[in-house]
Amino acid sequence: MSDATTAAAAGRVAMITGASAGIGRALAVKLARDGWRVAVCARREPALQAIADDNPDVAERIHPFPLDVTDPAESEAVFMAVEDDLGEIDTLILNAGDYDPMTLDEFDPALFRRLAEVNYLGAVNGIGAALGPMRQRGRGQILVTASLSAYRGLPQAAPYGASKAAVLNMAESLRPALVGTGVSLRVINPGFVKTRLTEKNRFHMPQLITPEAAADYIHREIDDAGFEIFFPKRFAWTLKLLRLLPYRWYFALTRRMVQS
């Protein structure tokens, strides 16, 4: 990291939900080392405080703000508290997520509801909190974490994939309306990242990467104008091509995945 890069980032404020572990934590540390002041948000305050404790070189730039993203009023209150304490939020990263695989024999409507509350409505609540202030001042960006699984339905991922597809669809719908407002809405589509959530999988995960590698991808493109940050690239392009398959061919492929 160059001195010029650090100087350019100095004074910028990021707010990250789902920051207590995984991609959120790794990205918070990376941005703090780049000179950002970072509000880290999750439900468990001790886990947030541990980020600063474990990274004393940037501890003064890591600021814990406990938040339950499923509560819209709390989402708005914490957004305003961050701005009151740290200043104008330059970049809001809505990264809170939950996951459990589900086979057909385990079909559970409660799991769909739980993942939708965190993954989809949690992002909706964050956008709802930020849009008013950002539009009023005519600047700011919002990044929402979806998933490469949002591209097409994958076996054993119905509750998770559906919630992430909703996030992607929402972002696609809102982005054109924000043109000319000074507010940018973008989406992050990761592949398999080694976290406590992906540890639940009992299948081979192609191109599994670390949270630090995922944070590197996001960091490199955090100020780009493009709508989508996606990674790892080779796996992502494979899934993008799968979106072009006719259903007959696609279901023949995923049927084999169910049987394997």
C-alpha positions in Angstrom: 0.0 0.0 0.0 1.5 3.3 -1.1 1.5 6.5 1.0 -0.5 8.2 -1.8 -3.2 5.5 -1.6 -3.5 5.8 2.2 -3.7 9.6 1.9 -6.5 9.3 -0.7 -8.5 7.1 1.6 -7.9 9.1 4.8 -11.1 10.6 6.0 -13.3 8.2 4.1 -15.9 6.3 6.2 -17.1 2.8 5.4 -19.9 1.0 7.2 -19.9 -2.8 6.9 -22.6 -5.2 8.1 -21.9 -8.8 8.7 -18.4 -7.6 9.8 -17.7 -10.0 12.7 -16.2 -12.7 10.5 -15.5 -13.9 7.0 -15.4 -11.4 4.1 -16.8 -8.5 6.2 -14.1 -8.8 8.8 -11.3 -9.2 6.3 -12.5 -6.2 4.3 -12.8 -4.0 7.4 -9.2 -4.7 8.3 -8.1 -4.0 4.7 -9.9 -0.7 4.4 -8.7 0.4 7.8 -5.1 -0.3 6.7 -5.8 1.8 3.7 -6.7 4.7 5.9 -10.5 4.4 6.1 -12.5 4.8 9.3 -14.6 1.7 9.4 -17.8 1.1 11.3 -18.1 -2.7 11.8 -21.6 -4.0 12.4 -23.0 -7.4 13.6 -25.2 -8.6 16.4 -22.3 -9.7 18.7 -20.4 -6.7 20.1 -17.5 -8.8 21.6 -16.8 -10.3 18.1 -16.7 -6.7 16.7 -14.4 -5.5 19.5 -12.1 -8.5 18.8 -11.4 -7.1 15.3 -9.7 -4.0 16.8 -8.0 -6.1 19.5 -6.6 -8.5 17.0 -5.3 -5.8 14.7 -3.7 -3.2 17.0 -2.0 -1.4 14.0 -5.5 -0.2 12.9 -7.4 -0.4 16.1 -8.1 3.3 16.2 -9.8 3.1 12.8 -12.1 0.1 13.7 -15.4 1.2 15.4 -17.9 -1.4 16.6 -21.6 -0.7 16.2 -23.9 -3.7 17.2 -26.7 -4.1 14.8 -29.5 -6.6 14.0 -30.0 -6.1 10.3 -33.5 -7.7 10.4 -34.8 -4.7 12.3 -35.5 -1.7 10.0 -35.7 0.8 12.8 -32.4 -0.3 14.3 -30.8 -0.3 10.8 -31.8 3.4 10.4 -30.7 4.3 14.0 -27.3 2.7 13.6 -26.7 4.3 10.2 -27.4 7.7 11.8 -25.2 6.9 14.8 -22.3 6.0 12.6 -22.6 9.3 10.8 -22.9 11.3 14.0 -19.8 9.6 15.4 -17.5 9.2 12.4 -18.9 11.5 9.8 -20.6 11.0 6.4 -20.6 7.4 5.3 -18.9 7.2 1.9 -19.5 3.5 1.3 -22.1 1.3 2.9 -21.3 -2.5 2.4 -24.4 -4.6 3.2 -22.7 -7.9 3.8 -24.7 -9.7 6.5 -25.5 -13.2 5.5 -26.7 -16.6 6.8 -26.7 -20.0 5.2 -27.7 -23.6 5.6 -27.9 -26.2 2.9 -31.2 -28.0 2.5 -32.0 -31.3 0.8 -35.4 -32.2 -0.4 -36.0 -34.5 2.6 -35.1 -31.5 4.9 -37.5 -29.1 3.2 -38.3 -26.4 5.8 -40.3 -23.2 5.2 -38.8 -21.7 8.3 -35.3 -21.9 6.8 -36.5 -20.0 3.7 -37.9 -17.3 6.0 -34.8 -17.1 8.2 -32.4 -16.7 5.3 -34.7 -14.2 3.5 -34.9 -12.1 6.7 -31.1 -11.8 7.0 -29.9 -12.0 3.4 -32.6 -10.2 1.5 -34.6 -8.0 3.9 -31.4 -7.2 5.9 -30.1 -5.6 2.7 -33.4 -3.9 2.1 -33.3 -2.4 5.6 -29.8 -1.1 5.0 -30.7 0.5 1.7 -33.7 2.0 3.3 -31.6 3.6 6.0 -29.0 5.0 3.6 -31.0 6.2 0.6 -32.5 9.3 2.2 -29.3 10.8 3.5 -27.2 9.9 0.5 -29.7 11.2 -2.0 -30.1 14.4 0.0 -26.4 15.2 -0.2 -26.1 13.7 -3.8 -23.3 11.3 -3.1 -22.4 7.9 -1.7 -22.3 4.3 -2.7 -24.0 1.1 -1.5 -22.5 -2.3 -2.1 -24.8 -5.3 -1.5 -23.4 -8.8 -1.2 -25.3 -11.4 -3.2 -23.6 -14.5 -4.5 -22.7 -16.3 -7.7 -25.5 -18.8 -6.7 -27.9 -16.0 -7.5 -27.3 -16.6 -11.2 -29.3 -19.9 -11.4 -30.8 -22.4 -9.0 -28.3 -24.9 -7.6 -29.1 -28.2 -5.8 -29.3 -28.0 -2.0 -29.2 -24.2 -2.1 -32.9 -23.3 -2.6 -33.3 -21.1 0.5 -29.9 -19.4 0.2 -29.9 -19.0 -3.6 -33.4 -17.6 -3.6 -32.5 -15.0 -1.0 -29.4 -14.0 -3.0 -31.3 -14.0 -6.3 -33.7 -11.5 -4.7 -30.8 -9.3 -3.7 -29.4 -9.3 -7.2 -32.8 -8.7 -8.8 -33.5 -5.8 -6.4 -30.2 -4.2 -7.1 -30.7 -4.5 -10.9 -34.2 -2.9 -10.5 -33.0 0.0 -8.3 -29.7 0.9 -10.1 -31.3 2.6 -13.2 -33.5 4.8 -10.9 -30.4 6.1 -9.1 -28.7 7.4 -12.2 -28.2 11.1 -11.9 -28.7 11.1 -8.1 -25.0 10.8 -7.2 -25.7 7.5 -5.4 -24.3 4.3 -6.8 -25.8 0.9 -6.0 -23.6 -2.1 -6.8 -23.5 -5.8 -6.1 -20.8 -8.1 -4.9 -21.1 -11.7 -6.2 -18.6 -14.0 -4.4 -18.1 -17.7 -5.2 -17.1 -20.2 -2.5 -15.3 -18.5 0.4 -13.9 -20.5 3.3 -16.0 -19.4 6.3 -17.9 -21.0 9.1 -20.9 -21.0 6.8 -19.3 -22.9 3.9 -17.9 -25.4 6.4 -21.5 -26.8 6.5 -21.1 -28.0 2.9 -20.4 -31.6 2.2 -19.4 -31.3 -1.4 -16.4 -30.1 -3.4 -16.4 -26.4 -3.6 -14.6 -25.2 -6.8 -12.0 -22.5 -6.5 -12.6 -22.1 -2.7 -10.8 -18.9 -1.6 -10.0 -17.3 1.7 -11.9 -14.3 3.1 -8.7 -12.3 2.7 -8.6 -13.1 -1.0 -12.2 -12.1 -1.3 -11.5 -8.8 0.4 -8.7 -8.2 -2.1 -11.1 -8.6 -5.0 -13.5 -6.2 -3.5 -10.8 -3.7 -2.5 -9.4 -3.5 -6.0 -12.8 -2.6 -7.5 -14.3 -0.7 -4.6 -14.3 2.6 -6.5 -15.0 1.3 -10.0 -18.1 2.4 -11.9 -19.2 -1.1 -12.9 -22.4 -2.7 -11.4 -20.9 -6.1 -10.4 -17.8 -7.2 -8.5 -17.6 -11.0 -9.0 -15.0 -13.5 -8.1 -13.1 -15.8 -8.4 -13.1 -14.9 -12.1 -12.8 -18.3 -13.8 -15.5 -19.9 -11.7 -17.7 -16.9 -12.1 -17.4 -16.9 -15.9 -18.3 -20.6 -15.9 -21.6 -19.9 -14.0 -22.3 -16.9 -16.2 -22.1 -19.2 -19.2 -24.5 -21.7 -17.4 -27.1 -18.9 -17.4 -27.2 -19.2 -21.2 -28.1 -22.9 -21.2 -31.7 -23.9 -22.1 -33.5 -25.3 -19.2 -33.5 -28.8 -20.6 -29.7 -28.9 -20.7 -29.3 -27.1 -17.4 -31.6 -29.5 -15.5 -29.9 -32.5 -17.0 -26.6 -31.1 -15.6 -28.0 -30.2 -12.1 -29.8 -33.6 -11.9 -26.4 -35.2 -12.1 -25.3 -32.9 -9.2 -28.2 -34.2 -7.1 -27.3 -37.8 -7.8 -23.6 -37.4 -7.1 
